Amino acid sequence: MATPTNRAALLGGTADDIVDRAAELLARHGPTHASVQGVADAAGISKTALLRRFPAKAALLAVATDQCLSAVQAIRSAVGCMPAGPDRDHQVISGLVLLATSQPGQGLYSLLVRLAGPEEADGEIREALFTAFGTNDRPERDLRVLAALGALAAASHIRPSHTGDDEMRHRLIALGCDTLGRALC
């Protein structure tokens, strides 16, 4: 795992804030089109300050990917002993909604980019996410999981100013469960 060279807070915030902003830009523009300057601007710091913490865009991408993987693995671990079904789906959806609303850059939007990517870490994220949902290579179920992720990603980023409130979280959870074919699981 690539780590920042300096964990002390800079003018633009903590390393976690910078990584969250970077993940959001990477998700919106893809790794090829997201620039170090764009990340610095979004984080409210200079490009030089950013490069002191993350010596290259690849290091920043690696940290963002590692954090996405860790978040999904934590959700998977939390439901690991639960049998597949509505309760497990509800717990996974709830965890993903909390992630998407508390750390938007590391949330579902960036997870979707990682789900579609060709990198080895992307495969780890996909595996952890599908395992969390308890899928067993059933094409219809896998398609529903992808649809639920897409619906949650879109909905949580359309109205980002409202995603922190409990009512919106409840609606997002209901949307995710609905997309999985479960009435408010």
Stockholm file with secondary structure:
# STOCKHOLM 1.0

chainA/1-185         MATPTNRAALLGGTADDIVDRAAELLARHGPTHASVQGVADAAGISKTALLRRFPAKAALLAVATDQCLSAVQAIRSAVGCMPAGPDRDHQVISGLVLLATSQPGQGLYSLLVRLAGPEEADGEIREALFTAFGTNDRPERDLRVLAALGALAAASHIRPSHTGDDEMRHRLIALGCDTLGRALC
#=GR chainA/1-185 SS CCCCSCCSCBTTBCHHHHHHHHHHHHHHHHHHHCCHHHHHHHHTSCHHHHHHHSSSHHHHHHHHHHHHHHHHHHHHHHHTTSCSSHHHHHHHHHHHHHHHHHSGGGSHHHHHHHHHCCSHHHHHHHHHHHHHTTCCSCHHHHHHHHHHHHHHHHHHHHSGGGTTSHHHHHHHHHHHHHHTTCTTC
#=GC SS_cons         CCCCSCCSCBTTBCHHHHHHHHHHHHHHHHHHHCCHHHHHHHHTSCHHHHHHHSSSHHHHHHHHHHHHHHHHHHHHHHHTTSCSSHHHHHHHHHHHHHHHHHSGGGSHHHHHHHHHCCSHHHHHHHHHHHHHTTCCSCHHHHHHHHHHHHHHHHHHHHSGGGTTSHHHHHHHHHHHHHHTTCTTC
//
